[in-house]
Amino acid sequence: MPCSRLVASLALATFMFCPTLHAEAPRDGDGFVPADAIPDVNLRAQGTPVPRIGRAREDFARHCQGCHGHEGVSVAEVPRLRDRVGWFAHTREGRAYVVQVPNVLQAHLPDDRLAAMLNWVMTSFSAAQLPADFQPFDADEVRGLRTQRLDSVVRRRAEVVDGLVRAGVVDSADVFAFSLAPGRY
């Protein structure tokens, strides 16, 4: 039997004997992309549900995920977001630092969308580390902080982390450790 016929036969058998595969597909109002808006012909023809993602998550995927990973964790040379970034929201300096990191500061996003993305990152990757009285970023705060550029991101990060340790937010700067070893970039 040619390979394409075998694959088709297996697909048909799976579809026929697995009832969850041919259950009614979610509708647009259920948080899924309408079938006629799905560009992939095969997905559209098969009725494969494609979940919507929020704009903030999409902005993260477009502007941050390439380095920080889709789960807020990447390689040792890139600061981890998961279970860490929320600590920065405990101080004014930490909040400023998060906005003023060059790729955040210079992101091609309007202030309101950047604020929404930062809030999504904080609450999605590091909710347990946020202060109990966490105030979400807003467009005005982001706009003001974007006017202030950092001379040295590494030096400023060290200052902010030292401030978090002195304030008792974290026990040690080791919480934020990542590799900046020469030649590792």
C-alpha positions as CSV (number, residue, x, y, z in Angstrom):
1,M,0.0,0.0,0.0
2,P,1.5,3.4,-0.9
3,C,2.5,5.6,2.0
4,S,-0.1,8.3,1.3
5,R,-2.9,5.6,1.3
6,L,-1.6,4.2,4.6
7,V,-1.6,7.6,6.2
8,A,-5.1,8.3,5.0
9,S,-6.4,5.0,6.2
10,L,-4.8,5.5,9.7
11,A,-6.2,9.0,9.9
12,L,-9.7,7.8,8.9
13,A,-9.6,4.9,11.5
14,T,-8.4,7.3,14.2
15,F,-11.2,9.7,13.4
16,M,-13.9,7.0,13.3
17,F,-12.8,5.3,16.6
18,C,-11.9,8.4,18.7
19,P,-15.1,10.3,19.4
20,T,-13.5,13.3,20.8
21,L,-11.8,14.1,17.5
22,H,-15.1,14.7,15.7
23,A,-17.0,16.4,18.5
24,E,-18.5,19.8,17.7
25,A,-15.7,22.3,17.2
26,P,-15.7,25.3,19.5
27,R,-17.4,28.4,18.1
28,D,-15.9,31.9,17.7
29,G,-17.5,33.1,20.9
30,D,-15.7,30.4,22.9
31,G,-12.3,32.0,22.5
32,F,-11.4,30.4,19.2
33,V,-10.6,31.9,15.8
34,P,-13.5,31.7,13.4
35,A,-13.0,28.8,10.9
36,D,-13.1,31.1,7.9
37,A,-10.3,33.3,9.3
38,I,-7.8,30.4,9.6
39,P,-5.3,30.8,6.9
40,D,-4.2,27.1,6.9
41,V,-6.4,25.3,4.4
42,N,-6.0,21.9,6.1
43,L,-6.8,23.2,9.6
44,R,-9.8,25.0,8.2
45,A,-11.0,22.0,6.2
46,Q,-10.6,19.7,9.2
47,G,-12.4,22.1,11.5
48,T,-9.4,22.1,13.8
49,P,-10.1,24.6,16.6
50,V,-7.4,27.4,16.8
51,P,-7.5,29.2,20.2
52,R,-7.3,33.0,20.2
53,I,-4.5,34.5,22.2
54,G,-4.7,37.9,23.8
55,R,-2.9,40.9,22.3
56,A,-0.5,41.1,25.3
57,R,0.5,37.5,24.8
58,E,0.9,38.0,21.1
59,D,3.1,41.1,21.8
60,F,5.3,39.1,24.1
61,A,5.6,36.4,21.4
62,R,6.6,38.9,18.8
63,H,8.9,41.1,20.9
64,C,10.3,39.0,23.8
65,Q,9.8,35.3,23.3
66,G,12.7,34.9,20.9
67,C,15.2,35.5,23.7
68,H,13.2,34.7,26.9
69,G,11.4,31.6,25.6
70,H,7.6,31.0,25.4
71,E,7.5,30.0,29.1
72,G,9.7,32.8,30.4
73,V,12.8,30.6,30.6
74,S,15.6,30.4,28.0
75,V,19.4,29.9,28.0
76,A,21.6,30.8,30.9
77,E,22.8,34.1,29.3
78,V,19.2,35.5,29.1
79,P,17.6,36.6,32.4
80,R,14.8,34.2,33.4
81,L,11.3,35.8,33.8
82,R,9.5,32.8,35.3
83,D,9.4,33.0,39.1
84,R,11.7,36.1,39.1
85,V,10.4,39.1,37.2
86,G,7.6,39.8,39.8
87,W,10.2,40.6,42.4
88,F,11.1,43.8,40.5
89,A,7.6,45.1,41.0
90,H,8.3,45.5,44.7
91,T,10.2,48.8,44.3
92,R,9.9,51.9,42.2
93,E,13.5,51.3,40.9
94,G,12.6,47.7,40.0
95,R,9.5,48.8,38.1
96,A,11.5,51.4,36.2
97,Y,14.2,48.8,35.4
98,V,11.7,46.4,33.8
99,V,10.5,49.2,31.5
100,Q,14.0,50.6,30.8
101,V,15.6,47.4,29.7
102,P,16.6,48.3,26.1
103,N,14.5,45.9,24.2
104,V,11.4,46.8,26.3
105,L,12.1,50.5,26.2
106,Q,12.6,50.5,22.4
107,A,9.8,48.0,21.6
108,H,7.7,49.1,18.7
109,L,4.6,49.2,20.8
110,P,2.4,52.1,22.0
111,D,2.7,52.8,25.7
112,D,-0.7,51.2,26.5
113,R,0.2,47.9,24.8
114,L,3.6,47.8,26.3
115,A,2.0,48.3,29.8
116,A,-0.5,45.5,29.0
117,M,2.3,43.2,27.9
118,L,4.4,43.9,31.0
119,N,1.3,43.2,33.2
120,W,0.8,39.9,31.3
121,V,4.4,38.9,31.8
122,M,4.3,39.7,35.5
123,T,1.0,37.9,36.2
124,S,1.7,35.0,33.8
125,F,5.3,34.2,34.7
126,S,5.7,35.5,38.2
127,A,2.4,36.1,40.0
128,A,3.6,34.4,43.2
129,Q,6.5,36.9,43.5
130,L,4.4,40.1,43.0
131,P,3.7,42.3,46.0
132,A,0.3,41.8,47.5
133,D,-0.6,45.4,46.5
134,F,0.7,45.1,43.0
135,Q,-0.4,48.0,40.8
136,P,-0.5,47.1,37.1
137,F,1.6,49.2,34.8
138,D,-0.3,51.8,32.9
139,A,0.4,53.9,29.8
140,D,1.3,57.0,31.7
141,E,3.9,55.2,33.9
142,V,5.4,53.5,30.9
143,R,5.5,56.7,28.8
144,G,7.3,58.5,31.6
145,L,9.8,55.7,32.2
146,R,10.5,55.3,28.4
147,T,12.0,58.8,28.4
148,Q,14.9,57.7,30.7
149,R,17.5,55.5,29.1
150,L,20.0,53.4,31.1
151,D,23.7,54.1,30.7
152,S,24.6,50.5,31.7
153,V,21.9,47.8,31.9
154,V,24.2,45.4,33.8
155,R,25.2,48.1,36.4
156,R,21.6,49.2,36.8
157,R,20.4,45.6,37.2
158,A,23.0,45.1,40.0
159,E,21.9,48.3,41.7
160,V,18.2,47.3,41.6
161,V,18.9,43.7,42.8
162,D,21.0,45.1,45.6
163,G,18.1,47.4,46.6
164,L,15.7,44.4,46.6
165,V,18.1,42.5,48.9
166,R,18.6,45.5,51.2
167,A,14.8,46.0,51.4
168,G,14.3,42.4,52.4
169,V,12.3,41.5,49.3
170,V,14.7,38.7,48.5
171,D,17.3,37.0,50.7
172,S,20.1,37.0,48.2
173,A,21.1,38.4,44.7
174,D,21.5,34.7,43.7
175,V,17.7,34.7,43.1
176,F,18.4,36.7,39.9
177,A,21.7,35.0,38.8
178,F,22.3,34.4,35.1
179,S,25.5,33.9,33.1
180,L,27.3,36.9,31.8
181,A,30.5,35.0,31.2
182,P,32.7,36.5,28.5
183,G,32.2,34.9,25.1
184,R,28.9,33.4,26.1
185,Y,26.8,35.8,23.9
